Amino acid sequence: MTGTELRVLRVSHGLTQRALGELLGYGARHIGRMEREAEGVSVTDRCAKLLKSLLPEKKVKKVADLH
C-alpha cells in the first residue's frame, strides 16, 4: 500500500489523521509521514492488513475528487 492509497482509504472513510492514528496506535504526525512517504517511514504490510480489516474499501473515482 502506498502513502497515496493510505490517504484515499482514510479520507474515503471520513477519518482524520489523528483518528486513523488512534485506530492503529500511531500519532497523527506519523500517519502524515506515511501518507507523504517521508524518508524512513512507510506503510508496513502489518499496517496495511490491519487497515484493510478495519476499513473496507470504498469506491473512489479518483484522488482529485478528495480535495
DSSP file (Angstrom, degrees, kcal/mol; ACC not computed):
  #  RESIDUE AA STRUCTURE BP1 BP2  ACC     N-H-->O    O-->H-N    N-H-->O    O-->H-N    TCO  KAPPA ALPHA  PHI   PSI    X-CA   Y-CA   Z-CA
    1    1 A M              0   0    0      0, 0.0    42,-0.4     0, 0.0     2,-0.1   0.000 360.0 360.0 360.0 131.4    0.0    0.0    0.0
    2    2 A T     >  -     0   0    0      1,-0.1     4,-2.1    40,-0.1     5,-0.1  -0.402 360.0-107.1 -87.5 169.3    1.4    3.4   -1.0
    3    3 A G  H  > S+     0   0    0      2,-0.2     4,-2.3     1,-0.2     5,-0.1   0.875 121.6  53.0 -62.4 -38.2    1.0    6.6    1.0
    4    4 A T  H  > S+     0   0    0      2,-0.2     4,-2.6     1,-0.2    -1,-0.2   0.908 108.2  50.0 -64.7 -41.8   -1.5    7.9   -1.5
    5    5 A E  H  > S+     0   0    0      1,-0.2     4,-2.4     2,-0.2    -1,-0.2   0.887 109.2  52.6 -63.5 -38.2   -3.6    4.7   -1.2
    6    6 A L  H  X S+     0   0    0     -4,-2.1     4,-2.7     2,-0.2    -2,-0.2   0.931 110.5  47.5 -61.0 -45.9   -3.5    5.2    2.6
    7    7 A R  H  X S+     0   0    0     -4,-2.3     4,-3.1     2,-0.2     5,-0.3   0.922 111.3  50.2 -62.5 -45.3   -4.7    8.7    2.2
    8    8 A V  H  X S+     0   0    0     -4,-2.6     4,-2.6     1,-0.2    -1,-0.2   0.924 112.6  47.1 -59.9 -45.1   -7.5    7.7   -0.2
    9    9 A L  H  X S+     0   0    0     -4,-2.4     4,-0.9     2,-0.2    -2,-0.2   0.927 114.7  46.7 -62.2 -46.0   -8.7    5.0    2.2
   10   10 A R  H ><>S+     0   0    0     -4,-2.7     5,-2.3     1,-0.2     3,-0.7   0.949 116.1  43.0 -62.2 -50.5   -8.6    7.3    5.2
   11   11 A V  H ><5S+     0   0    0     -4,-3.1     3,-1.9     1,-0.2    -2,-0.2   0.883 108.5  58.2 -66.1 -39.3  -10.4   10.2    3.5
   12   12 A S  H 3<5S+     0   0    0     -4,-2.6    -1,-0.2    -5,-0.3    -2,-0.2   0.735 108.5  48.0 -65.2 -19.8  -13.0    7.9    1.9
   13   13 A H  T <<5S-     0   0    0     -4,-0.9    -1,-0.3    -3,-0.7    -2,-0.2   0.324 116.6-115.6 -99.6   5.7  -13.9    6.7    5.4
   14   14 A G  T < 5 +     0   0    0     -3,-1.9     2,-0.3     1,-0.2    -3,-0.2   0.788  64.8 146.7  70.0  28.0  -14.1   10.3    6.8
   15   15 A L      < -     0   0    0     -5,-2.3    -1,-0.2    -6,-0.2     2,-0.1  -0.758  42.1-138.3-100.5 143.3  -11.2    9.8    9.2
   16   16 A T     >  -     0   0    0     -2,-0.3     4,-2.3     1,-0.1     5,-0.2  -0.442  33.3-106.2 -81.8 167.9   -8.7   12.5   10.2
   17   17 A Q  H  > S+     0   0    0      1,-0.2     4,-2.4     2,-0.2     5,-0.1   0.889 123.6  52.6 -61.7 -37.3   -5.0   11.6   10.5
   18   18 A R  H  > S+     0   0    0      2,-0.2     4,-2.2     1,-0.2    -1,-0.2   0.934 108.7  48.1 -63.4 -46.7   -5.5   11.7   14.3
   19   19 A A  H  > S+     0   0    0      1,-0.2     4,-1.7     2,-0.2    -2,-0.2   0.907 113.8  46.7 -62.7 -42.6   -8.5    9.3   14.2
   20   20 A L  H  X S+     0   0    0     -4,-2.3     4,-2.0     1,-0.2    -1,-0.2   0.910 110.2  54.0 -65.7 -40.9   -6.7    6.8   12.0
   21   21 A G  H  X>S+     0   0    0     -4,-2.4     5,-2.9    -5,-0.2     4,-1.6   0.893 106.2  52.0 -58.9 -40.7   -3.6    7.1   14.2
   22   22 A E  H  <5S+     0   0    0     -4,-2.2    -1,-0.2     1,-0.2    -2,-0.2   0.887 109.0  50.6 -64.3 -38.4   -5.6    6.2   17.2
   23   23 A L  H  <5S+     0   0    0     -4,-1.7    -1,-0.2     1,-0.2    -2,-0.2   0.872 119.8  36.0 -63.8 -36.7   -7.0    3.1   15.5
   24   24 A L  H  <5S-     0   0    0     -4,-2.0    -2,-0.2     2,-0.2    -1,-0.2   0.526 113.8-109.3 -98.1  -7.7   -3.5    2.0   14.5
   25   25 A G  T  <5S+     0   0    0     -4,-1.6     2,-0.3     1,-0.3    -3,-0.2   0.778  80.6 113.4  84.0  26.8   -1.6    3.0   17.6
   26   26 A Y      < -     0   0    0     -5,-2.9    -1,-0.3    -6,-0.2     2,-0.2  -0.823  66.8-108.2-123.2 163.8    0.3    5.9   15.9
   27   27 A G     >  -     0   0    0     -2,-0.3     4,-1.8    -3,-0.1     3,-0.3  -0.499  33.8-108.2 -85.2 163.0    0.2    9.7   16.2
   28   28 A A  H  > S+     0   0    0      1,-0.2     4,-2.4     2,-0.2     5,-0.2   0.869 118.9  56.8 -59.1 -38.5   -1.3   12.0   13.6
   29   29 A R  H  > S+     0   0    0      1,-0.2     4,-2.2     2,-0.2    -1,-0.2   0.889 105.6  50.8 -62.1 -38.4    2.2   13.1   12.6
   30   30 A H  H  > S+     0   0    0     -3,-0.3     4,-2.3     2,-0.2    -1,-0.2   0.901 108.7  51.0 -67.4 -39.9    3.3    9.6   11.8
   31   31 A I  H  X S+     0   0    0     -4,-1.8     4,-2.5     1,-0.2    -2,-0.2   0.923 110.1  50.7 -61.8 -43.5    0.2    9.0    9.7
   32   32 A G  H  X S+     0   0    0     -4,-2.4     4,-2.0     1,-0.2    -2,-0.2   0.895 109.4  50.1 -60.4 -40.8    1.0   12.1    7.8
   33   33 A R  H  X>S+     0   0    0     -4,-2.2     5,-2.6     2,-0.2     4,-0.6   0.883 109.9  50.6 -66.6 -37.6    4.6   11.0    7.2
   34   34 A M  H ><5S+     0   0    0     -4,-2.3     3,-0.6     3,-0.2     9,-0.2   0.921 110.1  50.2 -64.0 -42.3    3.3    7.6    6.0
   35   35 A E  H 3<5S+     0   0    0     -4,-2.5    -2,-0.2     1,-0.2    -1,-0.2   0.871 114.8  42.8 -64.3 -36.5    1.0    9.4    3.5
   36   36 A R  H 3<5S-     0   0    0     -4,-2.0    -1,-0.2    -5,-0.2    -2,-0.2   0.530 107.6-128.7 -84.8  -5.8    3.8   11.5    2.2
   37   37 A E  T <<5 -     0   0    0     -3,-0.6    -3,-0.2    -4,-0.6     3,-0.1   0.926  36.7-166.1  54.9  47.3    6.1    8.5    2.2
   38   38 A A    > < -     0   0    0     -5,-2.6     3,-2.4     1,-0.2    -1,-0.1  -0.228  34.9 -76.1 -61.3 152.7    8.7   10.5    4.1
   39   39 A E  T 3  S+     0   0    0      1,-0.3    -1,-0.2    -3,-0.1     3,-0.1  -0.255 119.5  11.0 -54.3 129.8   12.2    9.1    4.3
   40   40 A G  T 3  S+     0   0    0     -3,-0.1     2,-0.5     1,-0.1    -1,-0.3   0.433 110.8  94.2  82.2  -0.1   12.3    6.2    6.7
   41   41 A V    <   +     0   0    0     -3,-2.4     2,-0.3    -8,-0.2    -1,-0.1  -0.986  45.1 154.2-128.1 125.1    8.6    5.9    7.1
   42   42 A S        -     0   0    0     -2,-0.5     2,-0.8    -5,-0.1    -8,-0.1  -0.936  51.6 -95.0-141.4 165.8    6.4    3.6    5.1
   43   43 A V        -     0   0    0    -42,-0.4    -2,-0.0    -2,-0.3   -40,-0.0  -0.753  49.3-143.2 -81.4 111.7    3.1    1.8    5.3
   44   44 A T     >  -     0   0    0     -2,-0.8     4,-2.6     1,-0.1     5,-0.2  -0.296  19.3-113.1 -74.8 161.4    4.1   -1.7    6.6
   45   45 A D  H  > S+     0   0    0      1,-0.2     4,-2.6     2,-0.2     5,-0.2   0.897 119.6  53.0 -58.9 -40.9    2.4   -4.9    5.5
   46   46 A R  H  > S+     0   0    0      1,-0.2     4,-2.1     2,-0.2    -1,-0.2   0.919 110.5  46.5 -61.4 -44.1    1.1   -5.3    9.0
   47   47 A C  H  > S+     0   0    0      2,-0.2     4,-2.6     1,-0.2    -2,-0.2   0.905 111.7  51.2 -64.8 -43.0   -0.4   -1.8    9.0
   48   48 A A  H  X S+     0   0    0     -4,-2.6     4,-2.5     2,-0.2    -2,-0.2   0.909 110.6  48.5 -62.7 -43.1   -1.9   -2.3    5.5
   49   49 A K  H  X S+     0   0    0     -4,-2.6     4,-1.7     2,-0.2    -1,-0.2   0.908 112.3  48.8 -64.0 -41.9   -3.6   -5.6    6.6
   50   50 A L  H  X S+     0   0    0     -4,-2.1     4,-2.2    -5,-0.2     5,-0.2   0.922 111.3  50.1 -63.8 -44.3   -4.9   -4.0    9.7
   51   51 A L  H  X S+     0   0    0     -4,-2.6     4,-3.4     1,-0.2    -2,-0.2   0.926 109.8  50.1 -58.9 -46.2   -6.3   -1.1    7.7
   52   52 A K  H  < S+     0   0    0     -4,-2.5    -1,-0.2     1,-0.2    -2,-0.2   0.821 112.2  47.7 -66.1 -29.8   -8.0   -3.3    5.2
   53   53 A S  H  < S+     0   0    0     -4,-1.7    -1,-0.2    -5,-0.2    -2,-0.2   0.850 119.2  39.1 -77.7 -33.4   -9.6   -5.3    8.0
   54   54 A L  H  < S+     0   0    0     -4,-2.2    -2,-0.2     1,-0.2    -3,-0.2   0.850 124.4  36.2 -81.2 -36.6  -10.8   -2.2    9.9
   55   55 A L  S  < S-     0   0    0     -4,-3.4    -1,-0.2    -5,-0.2     3,-0.1  -0.862  78.1-148.2-124.7  96.0  -11.8   -0.1    6.8
   56   56 A P        -     0   0    0      0, 0.0    -3,-0.1     0, 0.0    -4,-0.0  -0.294  37.8 -91.9 -60.9 148.9  -13.3   -2.0    3.9
   57   57 A E        -     0   0    0     -5,-0.1     2,-0.4     1,-0.0   -48,-0.0  -0.323  39.7-160.5 -65.2 141.3  -12.5   -0.4    0.5
   58   58 A K        -     0   0    0     -3,-0.1     2,-0.4    -2,-0.0   -46,-0.1  -0.911  28.3-103.2-117.3 149.3  -14.9    2.1   -0.8
   59   59 A K        -     0   0    0     -2,-0.4     2,-0.4   -47,-0.1     0, 0.0  -0.587  39.2-178.3 -75.1 129.0  -15.1    3.1   -4.5
   60   60 A V        -     0   0    0     -2,-0.4     3,-0.1     1,-0.2     6,-0.0  -0.999  24.0-144.1-128.0 128.0  -13.4    6.5   -5.1
   61   61 A K  S    S-     0   0    0     -2,-0.4     2,-0.3     1,-0.2    -1,-0.2   0.947  73.6 -31.5 -59.0 -52.3  -13.5    7.9   -8.6
   62   62 A K    >   -     0   0    0      1,-0.1     3,-1.5   -54,-0.0     4,-0.3  -0.979  57.4-103.1-163.8 160.7  -10.0    9.5   -8.4
   63   63 A V  G >  S+     0   0    0     -2,-0.3     3,-2.0     1,-0.3     4,-0.3   0.850 115.8  64.8 -58.6 -35.8   -7.7   11.1   -5.9
   64   64 A A  G >  S+     0   0    0      1,-0.3     3,-1.3     2,-0.2    -1,-0.3   0.782  91.0  66.1 -60.8 -26.6   -8.5   14.5   -7.3
   65   65 A D  G <  S+     0   0    0     -3,-1.5    -1,-0.3     1,-0.2    -2,-0.2   0.669  91.2  65.2 -67.4 -15.9  -12.1   14.0   -6.0
   66   66 A L  G <         0   0    0     -3,-2.0    -1,-0.2    -4,-0.3    -2,-0.2   0.566 360.0 360.0 -85.6  -8.9  -10.8   14.0   -2.5
   67   67 A H    <         0   0    0     -3,-1.3    -1,-0.2    -4,-0.3    -2,-0.1   0.474 360.0 360.0 -82.1 360.0   -9.7   17.6   -2.5
